[in-house]
Amino acid sequence: WEQAGKPQQWMIYGGGILSDTAAFAAALVGARFTFVPTTLLAMADACVGGKTGVNFPPFGKNQVGLFDFPEQVIICERFLETLSRRHLNAGGAECLKHALLSRQRDLLQIVMQKLTLEPIQFGDDVMAKIIGVKADVISRDPNESGERAILNLGHTLAHALEAHCAKQGTSQQLYHGEAVAAGLFFMTYLSEQCGHLKGDTAEKMRQMLIESTVMPPRSQLNKALGQPLQQQSFSGFMPFLQQDKKADGGETRWVLLSNWGTVVKAGDNWTIAVSDSHLHQAWSRFVDGYIF
């Protein structure tokens, strides 16, 4: 794997799953690598952070991997012209997640505006700001020992949704970004249910997600679940939630917001333990409010 005393250099082109898997392979053999992300999701999220985790069914998402950072990331927005609207919306959910974590309210408005355009083009300055939100967090916590957990906003339910739908084996599967969009929508109800987020702020966040066009249609969610959403019990997600990397002794932990750009903390912990009753109540409200 070395030539003339120099580590092998890899160029990795592709979306999030390919990038994570190829980078993991590079890390295993000591190769250095450059990312050229070809999807909006990979540009905004997967190419940044140094995680090379791969999914390991039936145990869950990102169960095997290493931390290894690319030498550089080359972003060419022309790749976005090759994507379907569904893929763009899925990537847009990760962009909105970063904007929700940022205290830059103008960034949230800009991202929402860009997502409604045809074709979508963020431009170097906006894309740099989106990526910068994650990069700043990672610079303070590269190995996920604390603050980096906030980047899982919306992802706890998202990963459980993905795992549950995959187990159902239906012909309609959810993209990762679609599950994240649903997870963000659920997060607003859960943050409110737990008393951290004021009702009017939670409603504004939900309205923002509705207007952004990133939410997967209810009919699509029904097909992926293999049954109507209103018939889906939250209990069906619990085995997957308990395998989540943030779970602690069977206790599920969540990234919640108390305001725009403000994550709820419990002492030094950036995730919050949530009771089953709050989870079920928030799920019931989520199902009733899922009007897409």
C-alpha positions as CSV (number, residue, x, y, z in Angstrom):
1,W,0.0,0.0,0.0
2,E,3.0,2.3,-0.1
3,Q,4.9,3.4,-3.2
4,A,8.4,5.0,-2.9
5,G,7.8,5.4,0.8
6,K,4.7,7.5,0.4
7,P,1.2,6.4,1.4
8,Q,-1.2,5.6,-1.4
9,Q,-3.5,8.5,-2.5
10,W,-7.2,7.8,-3.1
11,M,-9.7,10.0,-4.9
12,I,-13.2,9.1,-3.6
13,Y,-16.1,10.2,-5.8
14,G,-19.7,9.6,-4.8
15,G,-22.5,10.1,-2.3
16,G,-22.5,9.6,1.5
17,I,-22.6,5.8,1.7
18,L,-19.9,5.3,-0.9
19,S,-17.8,8.0,0.7
20,D,-18.1,6.5,4.2
21,T,-17.4,3.0,3.0
22,A,-14.5,3.9,0.7
23,A,-12.9,6.1,3.4
24,F,-13.2,3.3,5.9
25,A,-11.3,1.0,3.5
26,A,-8.7,3.7,3.0
27,A,-8.3,4.1,6.8
28,L,-7.9,0.3,7.2
29,V,-4.9,0.2,4.8
30,G,-3.4,3.5,5.7
31,A,-4.1,5.3,2.5
32,R,-4.7,9.0,2.3
33,F,-7.8,10.2,0.5
34,T,-9.6,13.2,-1.1
35,F,-13.3,13.5,-1.2
36,V,-15.2,14.7,-4.3
37,P,-18.8,14.5,-3.1
38,T,-21.5,14.1,-5.8
39,T,-24.7,14.6,-3.8
40,L,-26.0,17.5,-1.8
41,L,-26.1,15.3,1.3
42,A,-22.4,14.3,0.9
43,M,-21.4,17.9,0.2
44,A,-23.1,19.3,3.2
45,D,-22.5,16.5,5.7
46,A,-20.9,13.2,4.8
47,C,-17.6,14.7,3.4
48,V,-17.0,16.6,6.7
49,G,-16.1,15.2,10.1
50,G,-13.7,12.3,9.6
51,K,-16.3,9.5,10.3
52,T,-15.8,6.5,8.2
53,G,-18.6,4.4,9.7
54,V,-20.5,1.7,7.8
55,N,-23.9,0.2,8.6
56,F,-23.9,-3.2,10.2
57,P,-27.3,-4.9,10.0
58,P,-29.1,-5.9,12.1
59,F,-27.3,-3.8,14.7
60,G,-27.8,-0.4,13.3
61,K,-26.3,2.6,11.6
62,N,-22.5,3.4,11.7
63,Q,-21.7,0.5,14.0
64,V,-18.3,-0.2,12.5
65,G,-15.7,2.4,11.5
66,L,-12.8,4.7,12.3
67,F,-12.1,8.4,12.6
68,D,-9.9,9.4,9.6
69,F,-10.0,12.8,8.0
70,P,-9.6,13.5,4.2
71,E,-6.6,15.5,3.1
72,Q,-9.0,17.8,1.1
73,V,-12.6,18.0,-0.1
74,I,-13.3,19.3,-3.6
75,I,-16.9,20.4,-4.1
76,C,-18.3,21.0,-7.6
77,E,-22.0,22.1,-7.5
78,R,-22.4,21.0,-11.1
79,F,-23.0,17.5,-9.8
80,L,-26.3,18.8,-8.3
81,E,-27.6,19.1,-11.8
82,T,-27.4,15.3,-12.2
83,L,-29.7,14.6,-9.1
84,S,-33.4,14.0,-8.9
85,R,-35.5,16.4,-6.9
86,R,-36.0,13.7,-4.3
87,H,-32.2,13.3,-3.8
88,L,-31.9,17.1,-3.6
89,N,-34.6,17.3,-0.9
90,A,-32.9,14.6,1.1
91,G,-29.6,16.5,1.1
92,G,-31.5,19.7,1.9
93,A,-32.7,18.1,5.2
94,E,-29.1,17.9,6.4
95,C,-28.5,21.6,5.3
96,L,-31.5,22.6,7.4
97,K,-30.2,20.6,10.3
98,H,-27.0,22.6,10.2
99,A,-28.9,25.8,9.9
100,L,-31.1,24.9,12.9
101,L,-28.0,24.3,15.0
102,S,-26.5,27.6,13.9
103,R,-27.3,30.9,15.6
104,Q,-27.2,32.5,12.2
105,R,-31.0,33.1,11.5
106,D,-30.2,34.5,8.1
107,L,-28.5,31.2,7.1
108,L,-31.8,29.4,7.8
109,Q,-33.7,31.8,5.6
110,I,-31.1,31.5,2.8
111,V,-31.1,27.7,2.9
112,M,-34.9,27.6,2.8
113,Q,-34.9,30.0,-0.2
114,K,-32.3,28.0,-2.1
115,L,-34.2,24.8,-1.6
116,T,-37.2,26.1,-3.4
117,L,-35.2,27.1,-6.5
118,E,-35.1,25.1,-9.8
119,P,-32.4,24.1,-10.2
120,I,-30.8,24.2,-6.8
121,Q,-27.5,26.1,-6.6
122,F,-26.2,27.2,-3.2
123,G,-23.1,29.0,-4.4
124,D,-19.7,28.8,-2.7
125,D,-20.4,31.3,0.0
126,V,-23.6,29.6,1.2
127,M,-22.2,26.1,1.0
128,A,-19.2,27.2,2.9
129,K,-21.4,28.5,5.7
130,I,-23.5,25.3,5.8
131,I,-20.3,23.1,6.0
132,G,-18.8,25.6,8.5
133,V,-21.4,24.8,11.1
134,K,-20.4,21.2,11.3
135,A,-16.7,22.0,10.8
136,D,-16.7,24.3,13.8
137,V,-18.3,21.7,16.1
138,I,-15.8,19.1,14.9
139,S,-12.9,21.3,15.5
140,R,-13.9,21.5,19.1
141,D,-14.7,17.8,19.5
142,P,-13.2,15.7,16.7
143,N,-13.6,12.3,18.3
144,E,-17.2,12.8,19.5
145,S,-16.5,12.8,23.2
146,G,-19.1,15.6,23.9
147,E,-20.4,18.4,21.9
148,R,-20.2,16.6,18.5
149,A,-23.3,14.7,19.6
150,I,-25.4,17.7,18.6
151,L,-24.8,16.9,15.0
152,N,-27.2,14.0,15.5
153,L,-30.1,16.4,15.8
154,G,-33.1,14.6,14.2
155,H,-31.0,11.5,13.6
156,T,-32.1,9.4,16.6
157,L,-35.6,8.8,15.2
158,A,-34.1,8.9,11.6
159,H,-31.8,6.0,12.2
160,A,-34.6,4.0,13.9
161,L,-37.0,4.8,10.9
162,E,-34.3,3.6,8.4
163,A,-33.7,0.4,10.3
164,H,-37.3,-0.4,10.8
165,C,-38.2,0.3,7.2
166,A,-35.3,-1.8,6.0
167,K,-36.5,-4.7,8.2
168,Q,-40.0,-4.5,6.7
169,G,-38.4,-5.2,3.3
170,T,-40.9,-3.0,1.4
171,S,-40.2,-1.9,-2.1
172,Q,-40.2,1.8,-1.0
173,Q,-37.3,2.7,1.1
174,L,-36.5,6.0,2.8
175,Y,-33.4,7.9,1.9
176,H,-31.2,9.0,4.8
177,G,-32.1,12.6,4.4
178,E,-35.8,11.9,4.2
179,A,-35.6,10.1,7.5
180,V,-33.6,13.0,8.9
181,A,-36.4,15.4,7.8
182,A,-39.0,13.3,9.6
183,G,-36.7,13.2,12.6
184,L,-36.3,16.9,12.7
185,F,-40.1,17.3,12.6
186,F,-40.4,14.8,15.5
187,M,-37.7,16.6,17.4
188,T,-39.8,19.8,17.5
189,Y,-42.7,17.9,19.2
190,L,-40.4,16.1,21.6
191,S,-38.5,19.2,22.6
192,E,-41.8,20.9,23.3
193,Q,-43.3,17.8,25.0
194,C,-40.3,17.7,27.4
195,G,-40.8,21.4,28.3
196,H,-37.6,22.7,26.7
197,L,-39.1,24.4,23.6
198,K,-41.9,27.0,23.7
199,G,-44.9,26.1,21.7
200,D,-44.8,29.1,19.4
201,T,-41.1,28.5,18.6
202,A,-41.8,24.8,18.0
203,E,-44.6,25.7,15.6
204,K,-42.4,28.1,13.7
205,M,-39.8,25.4,13.3
206,R,-42.4,23.0,12.0
207,Q,-43.8,25.6,9.6
208,M,-40.2,26.2,8.3
209,L,-39.8,22.4,7.6
210,I,-43.2,22.4,5.8
211,E,-42.3,25.4,3.6
212,S,-38.8,24.0,2.8
213,T,-40.2,21.1,0.7
214,V,-37.8,18.6,2.3
215,M,-40.4,16.5,4.1
216,P,-41.2,13.1,2.5
217,P,-44.9,12.8,1.6
218,R,-47.0,10.8,4.1
219,S,-47.9,8.3,1.3
220,Q,-44.2,7.6,0.8
221,L,-43.7,7.1,4.5
222,N,-46.7,4.8,4.6
223,K,-45.2,2.6,1.9
224,A,-41.8,2.5,3.5
225,L,-43.3,1.5,6.9
226,G,-45.5,-1.1,5.2
227,Q,-48.6,0.3,6.9
228,P,-50.4,3.7,7.4
229,L,-48.5,6.0,9.7
230,Q,-51.4,6.3,12.1
231,Q,-51.1,2.5,12.7
232,Q,-47.4,2.6,13.4
233,S,-46.8,2.2,17.1
234,F,-43.7,4.0,18.6
235,S,-42.9,0.8,20.4
236,G,-41.9,-0.7,17.1
237,F,-38.9,1.6,17.0
238,M,-37.6,0.9,20.5
239,P,-35.3,-2.1,19.7
240,F,-33.5,0.1,17.2
241,L,-33.4,3.1,19.5
242,Q,-31.8,1.0,22.2
243,Q,-29.0,0.1,19.8
244,D,-28.4,3.8,19.1
245,K,-24.8,4.9,20.0
246,K,-26.2,7.5,22.4
247,A,-28.3,5.0,24.3
248,D,-27.1,4.3,27.8
249,G,-28.1,1.1,29.6
250,G,-31.3,0.9,27.6
251,E,-32.1,4.5,28.3
252,T,-32.7,6.5,25.0
253,R,-31.0,9.9,24.8
254,W,-32.0,12.6,22.3
255,V,-30.6,15.9,21.0
256,L,-33.2,18.5,21.8
257,L,-33.5,22.3,21.2
258,S,-34.7,25.0,23.6
259,N,-34.5,27.7,20.9
260,W,-33.1,28.4,17.5
261,G,-29.5,27.3,17.6
262,T,-29.6,26.3,21.3
263,V,-29.2,22.6,22.2
264,V,-30.4,21.5,25.6
265,K,-27.7,20.2,28.0
266,A,-27.8,18.1,31.1
267,G,-24.7,19.1,32.9
268,D,-21.8,18.3,30.6
269,N,-24.0,16.0,28.5
270,W,-25.3,17.3,25.1
271,T,-28.0,14.7,25.0
272,I,-31.1,14.3,27.1
273,A,-32.7,11.2,28.6
274,V,-36.4,11.1,27.6
275,S,-39.2,9.1,29.4
276,D,-41.2,6.6,27.4
277,S,-44.4,8.6,28.1
278,H,-43.0,11.7,26.6
279,L,-41.8,9.7,23.6
280,H,-45.2,8.2,23.0
281,Q,-47.0,11.5,23.5
282,A,-44.7,13.3,21.1
283,W,-45.1,10.5,18.5
284,S,-48.9,10.8,18.7
285,R,-48.7,14.5,18.0
286,F,-46.1,13.9,15.2
287,V,-48.5,11.5,13.5
288,D,-51.4,13.9,13.8
289,G,-49.3,16.8,12.5
290,Y,-47.7,15.0,9.6
291,I,-49.8,16.6,6.9
292,F,-47.5,16.3,3.9
